[in-house]
């Protein structure tokens, strides 16, 4: 499979569409080679560790079944759709699609979901809290785009699916193989298969503000000394017993804002790489310590990011951090790009390289194979 290239003016897209409005890209992938078919998807969804679901509708009532499935699970009539998360962790050919969006940071990537649908099959009218590029595989699918939604939008009752009860289409696109549709967070969309079809959705994760705030607070609390106390020099005479004055509140606010004025990037890097579900690679792998030679690469689905400041490098993986010399930045960049790195060369980049590699191995980020 040749490297997929997305036909897109990246600067224009980022300026006008990213996190703003949807964009339909006809023939976004020219001569698109579909990396997996419906039979392969059905076989994958039988596996115990795979996150798959079947969505169907019966007289307007939507149902969802969770995998793992059996061959008999697919022997059903009517309109239905099979959706499987994280297929990029199982098929290298599908993971290649991620290279088409390298203009966005890898720490923003979530996974690739693949779906198969019978004629009329759908996942229902809904909105997501993340950005998504939908790539049409085999067959055709009709996509309708609605308006902006939020937590107060009305949802259907009597279903465990978060489906919109009042969906009003504003735009409509009949997508064929290689067409691409970008949908930003909070925008309603509804895809319906025209005949049998498959599609691939590249999703992007974004941390909740509450999670960022919690991580920042934990980071700052761990850095504070026990004797760091509220201070109130130049206090005025208290005229009413027990009163908290406006001056007291302002003084406390200023002191807390001073704590906010910190440039330590650790809290953000740890937050955005936290909570990762990884797939165990099927190749003959070993611990970096056990390998004398061979190659290292990033485990599919693992979370890895870095930040450079001065001559120091801070590496983040699965909610943890590790300090390293700046000269190891090219190594981390290569691993973030999912490149294979010669182990022996990586070890001798710097005296700190073996320690960094061992840490990445312990965190479940890299694997070594001969």
C-alpha positions in Angstrom: 0.0 0.0 0.0 1.4 3.4 -1.0 1.6 6.2 1.5 -1.8 8.0 1.5 -1.7 11.7 0.8 -4.6 13.9 1.7 -5.4 16.5 -1.0 -5.7 19.5 1.3 -4.5 23.0 1.6 -3.3 22.6 5.2 -2.8 26.3 6.0 -6.2 27.2 4.7 -7.8 24.3 6.5 -6.3 25.2 9.9 -7.2 28.8 9.4 -10.8 28.3 8.4 -12.0 24.8 9.4 -10.1 23.1 12.2 -12.4 23.3 15.3 -14.7 25.7 13.4 -16.7 24.2 10.5 -17.0 21.0 8.5 -15.2 20.5 5.2 -16.1 18.0 2.4 -13.0 16.9 0.4 -14.1 15.0 -2.7 -11.4 12.6 -3.8 -9.4 13.6 -0.7 -7.4 10.4 -1.3 -6.9 9.9 -5.0 -6.7 6.3 -6.1 -7.5 5.3 -2.6 -6.4 1.7 -1.7 -8.8 0.5 1.0 -6.6 -1.0 3.7 -9.1 -3.5 5.1 -12.4 -5.0 4.0 -15.7 -6.0 5.7 -14.7 -9.6 6.2 -11.4 -8.6 8.0 -13.4 -6.2 10.2 -15.9 -8.9 11.1 -13.1 -11.3 12.0 -11.3 -8.7 14.1 -14.5 -8.0 16.1 -14.6 -11.7 17.2 -11.4 -11.2 19.2 -11.9 -10.9 23.0 -9.8 -7.7 23.5 -11.3 -5.8 20.6 -13.8 -2.9 21.2 -16.6 -3.5 18.8 -20.3 -2.8 18.6 -23.3 -3.4 16.4 -25.8 -0.6 16.0 -29.3 -1.3 14.5 -32.6 0.4 14.3 -36.0 -1.3 14.4 -39.0 0.9 13.6 -37.2 4.0 14.9 -35.9 2.3 18.0 -32.1 2.2 18.1 -30.2 -0.7 19.7 -26.5 -1.3 20.5 -24.8 -4.6 21.1 -21.2 -4.9 22.5 -18.7 -7.5 21.3 -16.9 -9.8 21.2 -19.1 -11.3 18.5 -19.4 -14.7 16.8 -20.0 -15.6 13.2 -23.6 -16.0 14.0 -23.8 -12.4 15.2 -23.6 -11.2 11.6 -26.4 -13.5 10.4 -29.2 -10.9 10.7 -31.5 -9.0 8.5 -32.4 -5.4 8.3 -30.1 -2.4 8.4 -27.2 -2.5 10.8 -23.7 -1.3 11.3 -20.5 -2.8 12.8 -18.1 -0.3 14.4 -14.7 -1.3 15.7 -12.4 1.1 17.6 -8.6 1.3 17.4 -8.1 -0.7 14.2 -4.8 1.1 13.7 -3.5 -0.9 16.6 -4.0 -4.2 14.8 -3.4 -3.4 11.1 -0.3 -1.6 10.0 -1.9 -0.8 6.6 -4.7 1.1 8.4 -2.3 2.9 10.7 -0.6 4.3 7.6 -3.7 6.6 7.2 -2.4 8.5 10.2 0.5 9.8 8.1 -2.0 11.8 6.1 -2.7 14.1 9.1 0.9 14.6 10.3 0.3 18.4 10.1 -1.4 17.9 13.5 0.5 16.8 16.6 0.5 13.1 17.4 -0.5 13.7 21.0 -3.9 15.0 19.7 -4.5 11.7 17.8 -6.9 9.2 19.4 -7.5 6.2 17.1 -9.0 5.0 13.8 -12.4 3.5 13.9 -13.6 1.3 11.0 -17.2 0.7 10.3 -19.2 -1.6 8.0 -22.8 -1.1 7.2 -25.5 -2.9 5.3 -27.9 -0.9 3.0 -29.5 1.8 5.2 -27.2 0.9 8.1 -26.1 3.8 10.4 -24.8 4.8 13.8 -27.6 7.3 14.0 -27.7 11.1 14.2 -25.2 12.3 16.8 -22.4 14.7 17.6 -18.9 14.0 19.0 -16.8 15.9 21.4 -13.7 15.4 19.2 -12.5 16.2 15.7 -12.9 13.5 13.1 -11.8 12.9 9.5 -14.2 10.4 7.9 -12.7 8.5 4.9 -15.0 6.6 2.7 -13.8 3.0 1.9 -15.8 0.6 -0.2 -19.3 1.5 -1.4 -21.1 4.8 -0.8 -22.5 6.5 2.3 -24.8 9.6 2.5 -23.7 12.1 5.1 -25.9 14.8 6.5 -24.4 17.7 8.5 -26.5 19.6 11.0 -26.0 22.4 13.4 -23.9 22.9 16.6 -24.8 20.8 19.6 -23.9 20.7 23.3 -24.8 19.0 26.5 -28.2 20.6 26.6 -29.2 19.2 23.1 -32.2 16.9 23.2 -31.4 13.2 23.0 -33.5 10.2 22.1 -35.0 8.2 25.0 -35.2 4.5 25.5 -31.7 3.9 24.0 -28.2 3.7 25.5 -26.9 5.5 22.5 -26.4 9.3 22.6 -28.5 10.1 19.6 -30.1 13.4 18.8 -33.9 13.5 18.9 -34.2 16.6 16.8 -31.7 16.4 13.9 -32.1 18.9 11.1 -29.7 18.6 8.1 -28.1 21.7 6.7 -25.7 20.0 4.2 -25.7 16.7 2.4 -22.9 14.7 0.8 -22.9 11.4 -1.0 -19.4 10.0 -0.4 -17.6 7.5 -2.6 -14.3 5.7 -2.2 -11.5 8.1 -1.3 -13.8 11.0 -0.4 -13.1 12.7 3.0 -15.4 14.6 5.4 -14.0 16.6 8.3 -16.4 17.3 11.2 -15.4 19.5 14.2 -16.5 18.9 17.8 -20.1 19.5 18.6 -21.4 19.4 15.0 -24.3 17.1 14.4 -23.8 14.5 11.6 -25.7 11.5 10.3 -24.3 8.9 8.0 -26.4 6.3 6.1 -25.0 3.5 4.0 -26.2 3.3 0.3 -25.8 -0.4 -0.3 -23.0 -2.1 1.6 -20.1 0.2 2.6 -17.1 0.7 4.8 -15.5 3.8 6.2 -12.5 4.8 8.4 -12.7 7.6 11.0 -9.6 9.3 12.3 -10.5 10.7 15.7 -8.6 13.3 17.7 -8.6 13.4 21.5 -8.8 16.6 23.6 -8.3 16.7 27.4 -11.2 18.0 29.5 -10.6 21.3 31.2 -11.4 19.6 34.5 -8.7 17.0 33.9 -6.1 19.7 33.0 -7.0 21.7 36.1 -6.8 18.7 38.3 -3.4 17.7 36.9 -2.1 21.3 37.3 -3.4 21.5 40.9 -1.7 18.2 41.8 1.5 19.4 40.2 1.4 22.7 42.1 0.4 21.1 45.4 3.3 18.7 45.2 5.7 21.6 44.7 4.4 23.8 47.6 6.3 23.9 50.9 4.3 23.0 54.0 5.0 26.4 55.5 3.7 28.3 52.4 0.8 30.2 54.1 -1.7 32.9 53.3 -0.2 36.3 54.2 -1.9 39.6 55.0 0.6 42.3 55.8 -0.6 45.9 56.1 -4.0 44.6 57.3 -6.6 47.2 58.4 -8.4 47.2 61.7 -11.2 44.6 61.8 -14.4 46.4 62.7 -16.9 43.5 62.5 -16.1 40.2 64.2 -15.8 37.2 61.8 -16.1 39.3 58.6 -14.3 38.2 55.4 -13.7 41.5 53.7 -13.4 42.2 49.9 -9.7 43.0 50.6 -9.2 39.6 52.2 -10.7 37.9 49.1 -8.6 40.0 46.7 -5.4 39.3 48.7 -6.1 35.5 48.6 -6.9 35.7 44.9 -3.6 37.5 44.1 -1.6 35.0 46.1 -3.2 32.1 44.2 -2.7 33.8 40.9 1.0 34.1 41.7 1.0 30.3 42.1 -0.5 30.0 38.6 2.3 32.0 37.1 4.6 28.9 36.6 6.2 27.8 33.4 6.7 24.1 34.4 5.2 22.1 31.4 5.0 18.8 33.4 1.4 19.1 34.3 0.2 19.5 30.7 2.4 16.8 29.2 1.4 14.3 31.8 -2.3 15.2 31.4 -2.4 14.8 27.6 -0.6 11.4 27.6 -2.5 9.9 30.5 -4.8 6.9 30.2 -3.8 4.9 27.2 -5.1 1.5 26.1 -2.5 -0.3 24.2 -2.5 -3.5 22.1 0.2 -6.1 22.6 2.2 -6.4 19.5 2.2 -10.0 18.1 5.8 -9.9 17.0 8.6 -11.7 18.9 9.3 -8.8 21.3 11.6 -8.4 24.3 12.5 -5.9 27.0 15.1 -3.3 25.8 17.4 -4.6 28.6 17.2 -8.1 27.1 17.9 -7.1 23.5 21.5 -7.0 22.4 20.6 -5.9 18.9 17.5 -5.3 16.7 15.0 -2.5 16.4 12.8 -0.5 18.6 9.5 1.1 17.7 6.5 2.6 19.5 3.7 0.3 20.5 0.5 1.0 18.6 -1.9 3.1 20.7 0.7 4.2 23.2 0.9 7.9 24.3 4.2 9.7 23.8 5.0 13.5 23.7 7.9 15.8 24.5 8.8 19.4 25.3 12.2 21.1 24.8 13.3 24.0 27.0 16.9 25.3 26.7 19.2 22.3 26.6 16.8 20.0 28.5 14.2 17.6 27.1 11.1 16.5 29.0 9.6 13.3 27.7 6.0 12.3 28.6 4.4 8.9 28.5 1.2 7.5 29.9 0.8 10.3 32.5 4.4 10.3 33.6 7.5 12.3 32.7 11.3 11.7 32.3 14.1 14.3 31.9 16.6 13.8 29.2 19.3 15.7 27.3 18.2 17.7 24.3 20.4 15.6 22.0 17.9 12.8 22.3 15.1 14.8 20.8 15.6 13.3 17.3 15.2 9.8 18.8 11.9 10.8 20.5 10.7 12.4 17.3 11.4 9.3 15.4 9.4 7.2 17.9 6.5 9.6 17.8 6.4 9.1 14.0 6.3 5.4 14.6 9.6 4.8 12.9 11.8 1.8 13.5 15.0 2.7 15.2 18.2 0.6 15.3 18.6 -0.3 19.0 22.4 -0.3 19.0 22.6 3.2 17.4 20.0 4.6 19.9 21.9 3.3 22.9 25.1 5.2 22.0 23.5 8.5 21.3 24.2 9.6 24.8 25.0 8.2 28.2 21.4 8.9 29.2 19.9 7.0 26.3 19.8 3.5 27.9 18.0 4.9 30.9 15.4 6.7 28.7 14.8 3.6 26.6 14.4 1.4 29.7 11.9 3.9 31.1 9.9 4.0 27.9 9.9 0.2 27.9 8.6 0.0 31.5 5.9 2.5 30.7 4.7 0.3 27.8 5.5 2.8 25.1 8.2 0.9 23.0 9.0 -2.6 22.1 12.2 -4.3 20.9 12.3 -7.0 18.3 15.1 -8.8 16.5 
